[in-house]
Amino acid sequence: MSNHIFAIGIDNYKNCTKLNNAVRDIENIVDILTDKYDFNKSNVTKLLNEEATLENITNELENYLTSQDESQNLIILFSGHGEFDDLLQMGYLIPQEALPYSKSTYFPYSTLFSYIKALKSHHILLVSDSCFSGSVFTPYRKIETSKEKLDKIPSKWAITSGRIEPVSDGEPGKNSPFAEALITVLNKNTGSLSISEISNRIVSEVAEKVDQIPRGEPLQSYGHKGGEFIFTRKIDNKASNPKKSKDFSEREELLKLIESNYELEEKIEEAENENKTGTIRRLTKEKESLTNILNKELLKELEIQRVNVSQNIKNEDKLPKNYFEKYEEIMEVRKKKNAVVKKQKYQEAAILRDEEKKLEKELQSILNQDQVLEKLDLSTESLYSDYFLSQLIMNIQSGVKFDRRDLIENIFGRLLFFDLSFKSGKISPFIFKDTRAKLVEALKTELNKTGSNN
């Protein structure tokens, strides 16, 4: 797993008030990540001052769309001006050449999040030190999970220097309060830190010194699947030998949520029989919240097991033998393309992009000829390996829309829910068999649409 950084820092604005420390903050954060953490300087792209135009920011994000895959993590750093439109309830990053009060020259967070959602990176973290950057979040509830598990599960997070408020740039020649706190936390760490731990420490550091409150949360609506980016000091990479976390504790947590789900259903049924309208409303809302949490935990379990089965999938007969060879070819071409794009050799990059597309078609042809979709029996025993294969198929299909991908993942989650419910004795064999058959039929329909690129 390789770590990449896309860093944007702007002090010298063309038409807006100049800042004092944005570029310094970016340089210092990148330095500590590449010097003390598992980040290579060759995987860092910087746009500083005059380079940080709307066009250049967009072009770099476009490059990441084609160069990033599930074997890579990406951190997006932004330090500069930000703006918020009260009427539209929309936040913006301000590029170097932006015109004051001209939103057409701004970079909307909504556009940035469209890129974040489309990126195939394993972990994506946005760190934004700008005014009004807290407008990016929606509420969520966290369930505790071990760092080893969190690192395996894909994630999309953001940490911002404040809520929907102006934030301090700091004294000239120094770091901003937010950047200073982040650098301090990274410097003091001697082992590994999850992004949620870093966020909590930054909040404490900044809130004690200035009148702004940073915020760090997952981007729930943009492809977050429950994991976290884990920052590990380089010095610990060889020396550390972390113990494997116990899988049963994760499964226990999930089973408790399923148990609570059925308990709530019984309570709602009792309230309906007794015609307790107020109780029904309260329990129904509680059930909706629990369902949202349960769905996320089911997907988290699928992602954990997807990583586990991927280690052995080569030994099974569900994929043709030449698949992984072709897949490695694509990965190599993408790396080369990424390298030449960074050197702004766009003609060479275009040739490599054409080669990449050709290999993707060949890979799809291999899957079609081997009838991989038909080999998915979607039984209880093969659910995790079938989930892995479905993700594999969707990842090489550039035309798969997000709503279809989400629908397929949700159906897999429902299958897992009924499998665990039946094993726990919560539903009868008849209900289990009938419901599961309908879900499998619906899932095969959606997967076939994916395979045909519709």
N, C-alpha and C positions, 0 to 999 in steps of 0.2 A: 504494500500500500504506500503510494507516494503522496507527499503533501505539497500543495501548490498555493501561491499567494498572488492575488491581484490587488495591488495597493494604489490608491488614489489620494493625493495630498495637494491642496491648493492654498497658497498664501497670497500670491500675486494675481488677484482677480482683475480682469480687464475693465469691467464696468461697475463692480460692486466693491464694498469696503474691503480693504486688504486685511488679512489675518497675520498673526505673529508666529504661530507655532505649529500650524497644520503639517507642513512638510517635515519639520523636525520630529513631530510625533510619529509620523509614518516611518521615517528612517530608523528611529530608535526601536519601534516595535518590530520592524522587519529584522533589524540587527540581532535583537535578543532571540527571536524565533529561529534564525538561521545559525546563530552561534551556539545556543544552549539547548535547542529542541530539534526534533527530527524533521528539519526543513532544509532543503538544498537551495543554495543561491541561484542555481541554474533554473529553478522552477519558480522564480519570482518575476513578475511583470509589474513595472511601476509606471504610473502616469503622474508626473509632478508638474505643478504650475501650468505653463503654456501647453504642455502635452495633454492636459486633462480636459480636452474639449468634449462636447456632447458626441461628436462623430467618433472620436478615438475611443471613448468609453464604450459606446455601442459596438464598435468594431471588435474590441477585445472580448466583449461578452459573446459576440458571434463566434469568435475563434474558440472560446472555451466550450461552446455548444458542440463543436465538432471534434474537439481534442480530448475532452474529459470523458471518463468512463467509470465503471464501478470499482476499479482498482485504484482510484485517485480520490483525494480529499481536496477541497478548495476553501480558502479563506479569502473573503472580499473585505478589504479595509478601506474606509473612506474617512477623510478628515478635511472638512471645509464647511462652507455655508450650507444651511438647509432652510426650507420654507414650508409653511403649512397654510392651506386654504380652508378657512372655517366653513365656508359655504359648501364646498365640494367634499369637505372632510378628507382631504388628500394631502400627503406629504411629498416633498420634492428634495432631491439633491441638486445643488447649484454647480454646474460646470464652470470652467474658467472664463469662457467668453459670454456667459449668460447676461441678459439685459434685465435690470430691476423691473419687477412687476410685469414681466413678459413670460407667462408660463410656457409658451411654445419653445422657449430657449432653455427651460429647466429639464431635468431628468426625473420623471415621476417614480416614486417607490413602486407603484403598481407595475410599471414596465420592468424594473429590476426584479421584482418577484416573479414575473412571467418567465424571465430567464432562469431564475433560481429553480422554479418548478420544472422547467424543461431540462435542466442540466442533469446528467446521469451520474454525477459524482456520488461517492458513498456518503461522505459527510460534507455539508456546506455550512459555513459560518459567515454571517455578515456582521462586521464590527463597524458601527457608524458613530463617529464623533462629530455631530452637527446639531444645530438647533432643530427642535421639533421632530427629532428622529424617533421618538417613542410612539409615533402614530402608526408604526408598522405592525403592532401586536393585536392579537385577539386572545380572550381568556382561555386558560387551560388548567388542568389539574394533573399534578405529577404523581407517579407511583414509583416507589424506590426500586432500583435495580442495580446490580453490581456493575462496576466499571468495565469488567471484561465483557459482559453481555451488552452494555450500552455501546461499546466501541464496535461490536459486530453489527449492530442494527443501524441501517441508514438513518441520517438525520438532516434536518435543515433548521438552523437556529439563527438568532440575531441578538447582538448585544448593542444597546444604544447608550449614548452619554447622558440622556435625559428622557423625560416623558414628552408631552406635547408642550414644550417650553423652550425659551432661549437657554443656551448653555455657555459656560465660560471658556474662552480661548487661552486663558492663563496670562501670566506676565511675559513680556517680550523676552525671548532668549531662554524660556523655560518650557516645560511640557504643559499641556492643558491638564486640569485636575483629573479628567477621565483617563487620558493617556498615562499620566503619572501613576495613577492607581493600578492600571493594567500592567505597566512595566514593573511596578513594585511587587505585585502578586506573582508575576512570572519569574522575577529574580529570586524571590524568597522560596519558591517551591523547590523541594529537593527530590521529589518523586514524580507522581502523576496527579494531574488535576482534571476533573471533568469540567465541561463548559459551564454547567450549573454551579459548581463550586467557585469557579472564577468569577462568575456573575455575582454571586452572593457577597464575595469579598470586595469586589469593586464597589458595590452599592454601599457597603459599610465605610469603605475608605473615603469615597467622594462625599457622601451625605454628611460626614463629620466635619468637612472642611468648607464646602460651598453650598449654596442654596439651589441644588439640583439633585435629582435622584435618578441614577442610571437604571436600566431595566434589561433583563436578559430572559428570553423565553423561546420555545420552539415556534416555528412558523407553521402552524397547524394546517393551514389551507393551501400550502405550497409543496406538498410531498413529504412532509415530516412523518417518519414511521416509528418514532419512539426512542431512537438512540441518542448518543451524544459524542461529540468530538472529545477525545482524551489527549491532553497535552502531557508528554512524557519527556523528562530531561534526558539528553543524550548520554550523560554519565551513567544513567541507570539502565541503559538498553542492554549492556552485556552482563552487568552485575546482578540485575534483578531476576528473580525466578518466582513470579507470582503464582500462588496456588490457584488451581482451577475452581471457579465458583460452582456451587452445587445446583444442578439443574432442577432438582426436586423442589427447591424453595421457590423458584420462578413458577413452576407448574402449580404449586400449592396456592400461590397468590391468585393465579388465574381460576383455579377451582373454587376458591372462596368467592370470587366475583360471580361465578356461575351459580353457586349456592344462593348468594344474595339475590340474584335475578329471579330464581324460582320462588324464594320466600316472599319477595315483593309481589309477584304475580298472585300468590295465594292470598296475601293481604288485600290486594285490589279486588279479587273475586269475593272475599268475605264482605268488604265494604259495599260492593254492588248488591250483594244479596240482602244486606241490611239497609240499602238505599241511603248511605251516608255520603252525600254529594261532596261535601267539603273534604272528607277523608280521601275520596276517590281522586279529587283534583290534586291534593298534596302528594299522594302516593304515585300518581301518574307522572308528575313532574320529577319526582325522585327516580322513578323507573327510567325516564328519558335520560337523565344525567348518568345513571348507572350503565345504560346501554351504550352511551357514547364512550365511556371509560372502558367498558368491556370490549367493544369493537377495536379500540386502539391496542388493548392488551392481546387480543387474538391475533392481530396483525404483527405485533411485536414477537409473539411466539413463533409465528410462521417465518419471520425474518431470521430469528435465531436458528431455527432448524434448517432454514434454507442454506445458511452458511455452513452448518454441520454436514449436511448431505452433499454439499458441493465438493467436499474432500474426497468422497467415494464415488461420485457420479460417473467418473471415467471408466470405472470397472463394471458398470452396468451396461446393458444392451439397448438402453432407450435412446442413446445418441450414436450416430455413425462414427466410426473410428477417425475419419478425416475431419470431423467437425472442429476439434480443438486445434488442429494444425492450421486450418483456415482462420479460426478465430485469432490465433497468435499472429498470423500475417496481418490481420486488420489492426491489431493493437500496435504492431511495429510501424505500420504506415501512419497511424494516428500520431504516434510519438514524433516521427520524422516531420509530419505536417505541422505539428505544434512548434517544433524547433525552428522551422523556416519562417513561420508566421511571426515569431518573436523577433526574427532578424529582418522582418518586413520584406521578405522575398515572396511577394504575393503570386507571381506567375508560377513559381515552383510549387507554392502551396496549392494552387488551382489544379496542377497536374496530379499532385498527391491526393487531392480531394476526389478527383475523378477515379483514381485507382482505388480509393477507399470505397466509393459507391459501387464499383465493379465487384470488389471482394464481398461486399454486403449482399449483392444479388446472388453471387455464387454460393454464399453461405445459406441464404434463404432457399436456394435451389436444392442444396444438400438436405436441408430439413424437410422440404416438400417431397423429394424423391424417397427419402427414408420413412415418410409418413409418421413423423414424430408425434403429431397431434393425435393420430389414431392409436398410438401406443399408451396414451394417458388413460388408465382405467379409473383414476380418481377414487380408488377404494380408501378405506380407513388406513390400511397398512402403507399405501403409497402416496398419501396426501402430501407429505413434505417434499418428496422427490418430484412429484408432479407440479407442486408450486414452484420449485426451483426451475423446472423445465419451462413452465409458462412464462416466468420472468425472462428467461433466456430468449425465448421466441419473441416476446414483446420488445426486448432491448435491441434487436436487430431489425425491427420494423419501424422505420422512421415515421410512418403514417399513422401509428396508433395514437388516438386521441386520449387525453388525460381522463376524460369521463369514462371511457371504455376500460382503461387500465384500472381505475378506481373501482369500477363495477366488478371486474374480474377478481380483484383482490378482496373485495367485500364478500363475494360468493365463497371464495376459499375460506374466509373467516367464519362464515355461517356454517360451512361444512365442518370445520374444526369445532365450532360451538356444539353442534349436534353430536359429533363423535365423542366429545368429552362428557356431554350431558348423558349420553347413553351408557358410557362406561361408569359414570357415577350413579346410575340407577334413577336418573331424574325423569326419563321418558320411557314409554313402553317400546318393545321391539317393533310393533306395528307402526307407531308414529315415526320412529326413527327411520325405518325402511322406506316408508312412503315419502316423508319430507326429504330425506337424503336423495332419493331417486329424482325428485323434482329439481333439486338444486344442481345435481350432476348434469341433468339435461340442459338446464339454463346455462351452466358453465361451459359445456361443450359447444353450445350455440354461439356464445360470445367468443370463445377461443377460435372457432372456425371462421368467424368474421375477421378476427385478427390475422389468422393465417392467410386469408384471401386478400388482406390489405384493404378491406372495405371500411 
